[in-house]
Amino acid sequence: MNKVELIEKVAQDAEIKGAEAKRAVESVIDNVVKSLKAGNDITLSGLGTFKVKDRKARTARNPKTGETIQVPAGKRISFKVSAGLKREIK
C-alpha cells in the first residue's frame, strides 16, 4: 500500500472526502517527522514504536578499493513492532 492508497482507504473507512483524508494522513506523517526530528519516541498502540538512536563514528572499508574511511557519527530511526501486530502477522 502506498500513500495514495492509504488516503483512499482512510476516506472510505471514515466516510469522509478524499481531500479531508489527504490532510489527515499528511498531518499524521508531518507530526511523526517533527517528533522524530525533536528526538522524541513515537508509540502507536497496535503498530509499534519509532525511536531515534545515535550511531557512533566508526572506521569502515570501501569494498571496491579496499581503502579505509571514517564514517561520522549520526542518527538513525529504528522501529520495533508491537506484540499485538506480531501475533496478527503470524
C-alpha angles and dihedrals in degrees: 000000000000130000095271092050090048091052091050091049093048090050091050096045095044092040092231134129119277092244091055092048090049091053091048095049093044090049091053092049093046092050093048090052093047092049093049091048088054089054096250125141119236121211118190108189111234092016111054147255130293115206134180111225130188118240117208122230112261145176116250137175127237103236093209099051102017088232117150114238135182116239110204124230115267146151132268135188120236129191125204115195117229119248090242093056091047089055091048093052095048 
